Amino acid sequence: MKIVVSALEPSANVHLNVLLSHLKNQDIEICGVFDSNLVQGFQSLHSLAEFAVMGFLGVVGKIPFLRHVQREIVKLAKDADKVLLMDSSSFNLPIAKAIKQHGYTAEVIYYILPQVWIWKPWRAKTLERYCDRLAAIFPFETACYQSKVEFVGNPLLDTLPPARVSPIDSREIAFLPGSRRAEIAYLFPVFAEVAQILRTQGYTTTLVVPSVFQKTDLHTLYGDVSGFQIAYDTPATLQRCDFAFVCSGTATLQAALMGIPFVLAYKARALDYALASFVVNPRYIGLANIMFDKMGKAPLHVELRQNDVNCNNLLDAFAHVDANAYITAAHELRNYLQSGSSQKVARWLIG
């Protein structure tokens, strides 16, 4: 069985690796774009580092390359049995459309759907038109679609350790400035300032580097990291830390599901942020806060955006955190999400 995969995000590749662990006894060939370091035994068309851009302007310069890769993936789908598209809707939706327009018979499965509940709701119709099965990872997502969608559980529950049952005092703080170079460029200098102050108070500070950058020169990527411990495993690092300073994204939900106190920070180029805010200005950007809002509950964590991301505000969020509230929230969120999703999607791939 030939399965074409398009998974550009580091978090999507973690979930892909777990999903494929359920297919070890199957005679399958995996091709496309993914993290070859995680998906052992198969070779990606390109390194994920080539796709690490952020914002509208950052994407513009990559358009010729991205279109070339899309054509490569569509070509692979010609004689494939299944196509698995994960996250990255601006890249993956044109692939789904081209596959169907070429008349290829491969079943197209979309796993980790676009956040149509926040913006571009018309994408729901596009997904239903060009995909065969839609795997929703949040219960409220299914209301956005008319057909083909099923809530399959959440992939984080396949990989995370159990939620914390009581606060800890390890005196270690995690810093997660994101997985895109632009995110890191905007957030890390502020995080480094915060970390320097916390070290004077006796805290150990740990920088969590995405696995896609394991072979990258950290000085080139971050600048001076001499005061930090370096870690590459997000869940293991969070599990031993008192608190985390986290870029918006999947890592915020990982922390929430583990019961780890944290503050969300989002900072981008001013023009990119202005353009995005013109299109959509969501009430919350943290996934835990979005789910709590759907459940009619108050937000769990502080969200700081743009100019509010400064040393004083970050330290204030750290100083006033209620660790017990995060532990209670972790169990509520896990009940809401029900189960992991990898086994069900694996059955779709071989069914």
C-alpha positions, 0 to 999 in steps of 0.5 A: 500500500502506497501512502502519500503524506504531507506534514510540514509542521513539527507537531504534525510529524510527532503525531504522524510518527505515533500513527504509523506505529500502529501500522508496523505490521502492514506492508506500506510505503510512505512518501511525500514531505515529512520529518525523516528523523521521526518517520524512520525507514522512509525518505522525505522529498525535502527537509522540513527546515526548508518550510520554516517561514512565518507570516504573509511576507515570509511566505511570499518569497517561498511561493515558487518553491512551495508550488514546486513541492505541491506538484511533486506531491500531486504526482506521487498521488497518481498511483497511491492508495491513500493521501494523508494531509496534516495541518498546513491548510494553505499548502495542503488544500491546493494539493487535495484539489489538484488530486481530485481535478486530475481524477486520481483515485487515492482516498484523501484524508485530512487529519488536523483540520484548518481552524475554520471556526476562527477564520476562513469558514469557507474552507470547510466547504472546500475540504468537503469537496476535495477530501474523502474523510475529515478527522476532527481533533476537537469536538466542536469542529464537527459543527463546522461541516455538513458531511465527511467529518468525524471527531476522532479524539485528540493526538496529544492524548496519544503522546503526553504523560498523565496530568500532574496531580499536585504542584511541584517546586523544581526551580526549573523554568521552560522557554519555548519560543516556537518552531519557526525562525521568525517566531524565534527571532521575535520572542527569544530576545524577550525570553532571554531577558526574562530568563536572565532575571530568573536565574538571579533568583535561583531558577534553572532555565531550559530552552526547548528546541524543536527537533527539526533544528537538532542539527542546526547551529543554535547560535545562528538560530537563537543568538547567545544561549549560554545561560540555558540548558538545552532540551529537544523533548517538549513533554519531558521538559515540561513535566519537570518544570514549574512553569513555561513561557510558550509561543502560541501553538500546540505547545500551549495545549501540551502544557495545559493537558499536563497541568503545567502553569504557563503564559502564552506569548505571540509576537510577529512582524507589525505588518503581518499582525495588522493584516491578520487582525484585519481578517480575523481578531479572535477572542483567544488564540490559545487552544486551551482558552478556546476550548474553555470558552466553548465549554462556557468557562473562564480562560485558563491562562494569560495571553500576551500579544505584540507589544504586551510581550515584554519582560515585566508582563511575562514576569508578572504572569509568572508571579501571579500564577495559580498552579492548582488551577492548571491541574484542575483544568488539565483533567477537565480538558482531558475529559472533554477531548475523550481519547487519543486519535492515532488508532482510529486514523490508522484504521482509516489508512488501512481500511 
